[in-house]
């Protein structure tokens, strides 16, 4: 018998057996915890579908599909591949979150796109961590609610984490990276179908739509952040109009087809301005139809739709399954799942190694939408959570989640996923210990 192949099913059988053997049926029945966990998982997946799929994931899928079609593999290898200038590659990847401001799930299609196009494992891992971790608005909110020390520590820690994790991932899997370098050396220079500035404006319009459509409300009812929030749908609409003009001018989309696709968007925007997401959905549907039926206008647009759909059908099922499991285990903020929140609060007091490690692990598996980690931590710190474990959760939580891990595994394999998750948890734990030693009173 080949045990190198059989250990996985054996481990699964043993895990299921142990779970069944020690299943606390009486406790679950008396506390109605199992029933609550089922409802919490359904509530969380409903909330996720309402708040994140249309506004976050749909634009991210289109951007990832565009990367796969309109950005050549040779170009990705040149700027983010194993042979790329390290300062440029890691510098861009490590601060990307300050522009994107996305959650741990929204970053996945973008990460999958650049990784499959040949980006080096190091820069791709730095991008994967930094996307949700280095969110300027979240860092400002952290400083305002949890104190400037916590905000500064989160900002510095997130940038350092992105670079260090990327470098370590490159080091641990350097043999595979050497193979990529050889492949990159053999690649011819890409043919340029349109000027760089046109591609920059094209991708910039889509990234702008993703950013402004998801711009969160600020605690302060004045200032720049609040002003942008007030104008978020106007800015999103202007960027969508710019994208439409770009597609007509540079991608050969017929003017009449664009007008027909844009008419429902304009009608919904002016007829029901109190529900701007309806116009957003109409825009996503219109773009899908335009690209899916664009064979007569050249192969690029239909290939864009095919690549976008390929990402969506592979990633969405894993995300929804992961959200269901995360909701059942940990519930929503202020709601109970299978694991009592009192246990979590009780285990993260002080600044012990265990408290920081536990906070890092829980943060890594729990799903945090953008900005929700701050009020959750505010409640936990009010219940006795130490400052060190709080920082550990801030550095591990937004960048990882159970749904996120499932998709990462499907993109770069089990071994690399385990190393990436372990690096995040270990570094978050160490950072929490150091921060707590200086600032936990």
C-alpha positions in Angstrom: 0.0 0.0 0.0 1.2 3.5 -0.9 0.9 5.3 2.4 2.2 8.6 0.8 -1.2 8.7 -1.0 -3.4 7.1 1.7 -2.5 9.3 4.7 -4.9 12.1 3.7 -8.1 9.9 3.7 -6.8 8.1 6.9 -6.4 11.5 8.6 -9.9 12.6 7.5 -11.4 9.3 8.8 -9.7 9.7 12.2 -10.7 13.4 12.5 -14.4 12.5 11.7 -14.3 9.6 14.2 -12.8 11.7 17.0 -15.4 14.5 16.3 -18.2 11.9 16.5 -16.8 10.2 19.6 -16.6 13.4 21.6 -19.6 15.2 20.1 -21.2 17.2 23.1 -24.8 16.3 22.2 -26.3 17.1 25.6 -24.6 20.5 25.8 -25.6 21.4 22.3 -29.2 20.4 22.9 -29.6 22.1 26.3 -28.0 25.4 25.1 -29.7 25.4 21.7 -26.2 26.3 20.5 -26.4 24.0 17.4 -29.7 25.6 16.3 -28.2 29.1 16.8 -25.1 28.1 14.9 -27.2 27.0 11.9 -29.2 30.3 11.9 -26.0 32.3 12.4 -24.4 30.6 9.4 -27.4 31.5 7.2 -27.6 35.1 8.5 -23.9 35.6 7.8 -24.1 34.1 4.3 -27.1 36.3 3.5 -25.3 39.4 4.8 -22.3 38.4 2.8 -24.3 38.0 -0.4 -26.1 41.4 0.1 -23.1 43.4 1.2 -20.1 42.0 -0.7 -20.8 39.9 -3.7 -22.3 42.6 -6.0 -20.2 45.6 -4.9 -16.9 43.9 -4.0 -16.5 40.6 -5.8 -18.2 41.3 -9.2 -15.9 44.3 -9.9 -12.9 42.3 -8.6 -13.8 39.4 -10.9 -13.9 41.7 -13.9 -10.5 43.3 -13.0 -9.0 39.8 -12.5 -10.4 38.7 -15.9 -9.0 41.9 -17.5 -5.6 41.1 -16.1 -5.7 37.7 -17.6 -6.6 39.0 -21.1 -5.2 42.5 -21.5 -2.0 42.2 -19.4 0.6 39.9 -21.1 2.3 37.2 -19.1 5.7 38.6 -20.1 4.7 42.0 -18.6 3.6 40.5 -15.3 6.9 38.5 -15.2 8.8 41.7 -15.9 7.4 43.7 -13.0 6.2 41.1 -10.5 8.0 37.9 -11.6 11.0 36.3 -9.8 13.5 38.3 -11.9 11.7 41.6 -11.3 13.4 44.4 -9.5 12.8 43.5 -5.8 12.4 47.0 -4.5 9.8 47.8 -7.2 8.0 44.4 -6.9 7.7 44.3 -3.2 7.2 48.0 -2.8 4.2 48.0 -5.1 2.7 44.8 -3.7 3.2 45.8 0.0 1.2 49.1 -0.3 -1.5 48.0 -2.7 -4.1 47.9 0.1 -3.9 51.6 0.7 -5.4 52.0 -2.8 -7.7 48.9 -3.0 -9.3 49.0 0.5 -10.8 45.5 0.0 -11.5 42.6 2.4 -9.8 39.2 2.5 -12.2 37.7 0.0 -12.3 40.5 -2.5 -8.5 40.4 -3.0 -8.7 36.7 -4.0 -9.6 37.1 -7.7 -7.0 39.8 -8.1 -4.3 37.6 -6.5 -5.3 34.6 -8.5 -5.1 36.7 -11.7 -1.6 38.0 -11.2 -0.3 34.7 -9.8 -1.6 32.6 -12.6 -0.1 35.1 -15.1 3.4 34.4 -13.7 3.9 36.8 -10.8 6.6 35.6 -8.4 5.3 33.9 -5.2 6.9 36.5 -3.0 5.3 39.6 -4.6 2.0 37.8 -5.1 2.0 36.8 -1.4 2.9 40.3 -0.3 0.0 41.6 -2.5 -2.4 38.9 -1.0 -1.6 40.0 2.5 -1.4 43.8 2.0 -4.7 44.1 0.0 -7.0 43.8 2.9 -4.5 44.7 5.7 -3.2 48.1 4.6 -6.5 49.9 4.3 -6.0 53.6 5.1 -9.5 54.2 6.3 -9.4 51.2 8.6 -6.1 52.3 10.0 -7.4 55.8 10.6 -10.5 54.3 12.3 -8.3 52.1 14.4 -6.3 55.1 15.6 -9.5 57.1 16.4 -11.3 54.3 18.2 -8.6 52.2 19.8 -5.9 54.9 20.2 -3.1 56.3 18.1 -0.6 53.7 19.4 -2.7 50.9 18.0 -3.3 52.7 14.7 0.4 53.3 14.2 1.4 49.8 15.2 -1.2 48.4 12.8 0.0 50.5 9.9 3.7 49.8 10.4 3.1 46.1 11.2 1.0 45.5 8.1 3.6 47.0 5.7 6.4 45.1 7.4 4.4 41.9 7.4 3.7 42.1 3.6 7.3 42.5 2.7 8.6 39.9 5.2 6.0 37.3 4.3 6.7 37.8 0.6 10.4 37.4 1.1 10.0 34.3 3.3 7.6 32.7 0.8 10.1 33.3 -1.9 12.9 31.8 0.2 10.9 28.7 1.2 9.9 27.9 -2.3 13.0 29.3 -4.1 13.5 26.2 -6.3 10.1 26.7 -7.9 10.8 30.4 -8.3 14.1 29.5 -10.1 12.0 27.5 -12.6 9.8 30.6 -13.1 13.0 32.7 -13.7 14.1 30.3 -16.4 10.7 30.4 -18.0 10.7 34.2 -17.9 14.1 34.4 -19.6 12.7 32.4 -22.5 9.7 34.6 -23.0 9.7 37.0 -26.0 8.9 40.6 -25.5 5.2 41.1 -25.5 3.5 42.7 -28.5 1.9 46.0 -27.6 -1.6 46.3 -28.9 -2.4 49.6 -27.3 -0.3 52.3 -25.4 0.5 51.8 -21.7 -1.4 55.0 -20.8 -4.6 53.6 -22.3 -4.3 50.4 -20.2 -3.6 52.5 -17.1 -6.8 54.5 -17.6 -8.7 51.3 -18.4 -7.6 49.5 -15.2 -7.8 52.7 -13.2 -11.4 53.3 -14.0 -12.3 49.7 -12.8 -10.2 49.9 -9.7 -11.8 53.3 -8.9 -15.3 51.8 -9.3 -14.3 49.0 -6.8 -12.9 51.5 -4.3 -15.6 54.1 -4.3 -18.6 51.7 -4.5 -17.3 50.2 -1.3 -16.2 53.4 0.5 -17.3 53.1 4.1 -19.0 55.6 6.4 -16.7 57.6 8.6 -17.3 58.1 12.3 -16.6 61.8 11.9 -19.5 63.5 10.1 -17.1 66.0 8.6 -13.8 66.0 6.8 -12.4 64.5 3.6 -13.4 60.9 4.4 -17.0 61.8 5.0 -17.1 64.1 2.0 -16.0 61.2 -0.2 -18.6 58.9 1.4 -21.3 61.5 0.6 -20.1 61.6 -3.1 -19.2 57.9 -3.4 -22.0 57.0 -5.9 -21.4 60.2 -8.0 -17.8 59.3 -8.2 -18.6 55.6 -9.0 -21.0 56.8 -11.8 -18.4 59.1 -13.3 -15.8 56.3 -13.4 -18.4 53.9 -14.9 -19.0 56.5 -17.6 -15.3 56.8 -18.2 -15.1 53.0 -18.6 -17.9 53.1 -21.1 -16.1 55.8 -23.1 -12.8 53.8 -23.0 -14.5 50.6 -24.2 -16.1 52.5 -27.2 -12.9 54.5 -28.1 -10.2 51.8 -27.6 -11.9 48.4 -27.5 -14.2 48.8 -30.5 -17.5 48.4 -28.6 -20.3 49.8 -30.9 -21.8 53.2 -29.7 -25.3 52.0 -30.1 -24.7 48.8 -28.2 -23.2 50.8 -25.4 -26.1 53.2 -25.4 -28.6 50.3 -25.1 -26.6 48.8 -22.3 -26.3 52.1 -20.5 -30.0 53.1 -20.8 -31.2 50.9 -17.9 -28.4 52.2 -15.7 -29.4 55.8 -16.3 -33.1 55.1 -15.7 -32.5 53.3 -12.4 -30.0 56.0 -11.2 -32.5 58.8 -11.7 -35.7 56.9 -10.9 -34.6 55.4 -7.6 -31.6 57.4 -6.4 -32.2 56.1 -2.9 -31.1 52.6 -4.1 -27.9 53.2 -6.1 -27.0 49.5 -5.9 -29.8 48.8 -8.4 -28.0 50.9 -11.1 -24.7 49.2 -10.1 -26.3 45.8 -10.7 -27.6 47.0 -14.1 -24.1 48.1 -15.0 -22.7 44.7 -14.1 -25.3 43.0 -16.2 -24.8 45.4 -19.1 -21.1 44.9 -19.1 -21.5 41.1 -18.9 -23.9 41.1 -21.9 -21.6 43.5 -23.9 -18.5 41.3 -23.3 -20.3 37.9 -23.6 -21.8 38.8 -27.0 -18.8 40.6 -28.5 -17.5 38.0 -30.8 -18.3 40.1 -33.9 -16.1 42.9 -32.5 -13.0 40.9 -31.9 -11.9 38.2 -29.5 -10.6 40.3 -26.7 -13.9 41.3 -25.1 -15.4 37.8 -25.3 -12.2 36.4 -23.8 -12.5 38.9 -21.0 -15.9 37.7 -20.1 -14.8 34.0 -20.3 -11.9 34.6 -18.0 -14.0 36.6 -15.6 -16.6 33.8 -15.5 -13.9 31.2 -15.0 -12.7 33.0 -11.9 -16.3 33.5 -10.6 -17.3 29.9 -10.9 -14.2 28.6 -9.3 -14.0 31.0 -6.4 -17.6 31.9 -5.4 -18.6 28.3 -4.2 -15.6 28.1 -2.0 -16.3 31.5 -0.5 -19.9 30.8 0.3 -19.0 27.5 1.8 -16.3 29.1 3.9 -18.7 31.9 5.1 -21.3 29.3 6.2 -18.7 27.4 8.2 -17.2 30.6 9.8 -20.8 31.7 10.7 -21.6 28.4 12.3 -18.4 28.4 14.4 -18.1 32.0 15.5 -21.4 33.6 14.5 -21.7 37.3 13.7 -20.7 40.3 15.9 -22.8 40.2 19.2 -24.3 36.8 18.2 -23.3 33.3 19.3 -22.1 30.4 17.1 -20.9 27.0 18.2 -17.9 28.6 20.0 -19.2 30.9 22.8 -17.9 34.4 22.6 -17.3 34.3 26.3 -14.6 31.7 25.8 -12.9 33.9 23.2 -13.0 37.0 25.5 -11.7 35.0 28.5 -8.8 33.5 26.6 -7.3 36.8 25.2 -6.8 38.7 28.5 -3.3 39.8 29.5 -0.3 39.5 27.2 0.7 35.8 27.5 2.0 33.8 24.5 -1.2 31.8 24.6 -3.4 34.9 24.5 -1.6 36.3 21.5 -1.5 33.0 19.7 -5.2 32.3 20.4 -6.1 35.8 19.1 -4.1 35.3 16.0 -5.6 31.9 15.2 -9.2 33.1 15.9 -8.6 36.2 13.8 -7.2 34.1 11.0 -10.3 31.9 10.8 -13.0 34.5 11.5 -14.3 36.5 8.6 -14.0 40.3 8.9 -15.7 42.6 6.4 -13.7 45.8 5.8 -13.8 48.1 8.9 -15.9 45.7 11.1 -12.8 44.5 13.0 -12.5 47.8 14.8 -15.9 47.8 16.6 -15.5 44.0 17.3 -12.2 44.7 19.0 -13.6 47.6 20.9 -16.1 45.3 22.5 -13.5 42.6 23.2 -11.1 45.1 24.8 -14.0 46.3 26.9 -14.5 42.7 28.0 -10.8 42.5 29.1 -8.8 41.7 26.0 -5.2 42.8 26.2 -3.7 45.3 23.8 -1.1 42.8 22.6 -3.7 40.2 21.5 -5.8 43.0 20.0 -3.0 44.0 17.7 -2.3 40.3 16.9 -6.0 39.9 15.9 -5.8 43.1 13.8 -2.8 41.9 11.9 -4.0 38.4 11.3 -7.8 38.9 11.0 -8.5 41.2 8.1 -5.9 39.5 5.9 -7.1 35.9 6.4 -10.4 34.0 6.9 -11.6 30.5 6.4 -13.2 31.3 3.1 -10.0 33.1 2.0 -7.9 30.0 2.9 -10.0 27.6 0.9 -9.6 29.7 -2.2 -5.9 30.3 -1.6 -5.4 26.5 -1.5 -7.2 26.1 -4.8 -4.8 28.7 -6.4 -1.4 27.8 -5.0 -1.8 24.4 -3.3 -2.0 23.1 0.2 1.7 23.4 1.2 2.1 27.0 0.2 -1.2 27.9 1.8 -0.2 26.3 5.1 3.1 28.2 5.0 1.4 31.5 4.2 -1.2 31.1 7.0 1.5 29.9 9.5 3.7 32.9 8.7 0.8 35.4 9.3 -0.2 33.7 12.6 3.3 33.5 13.9 4.3 37.0 13.0 1.0 38.4 14.4 1.6 36.5 17.7 5.2 37.9 18.0 4.0 41.4 17.2 1.3 41.2 19.8 3.7 40.0 22.4 6.1 42.9 21.7 3.4 45.5 21.5 1.8 44.2 24.7 5.1 44.3 26.6 5.4 48.0 25.9 1.8 49.3 26.0 -0.3 46.8 28.0 -0.9 48.3 31.4 
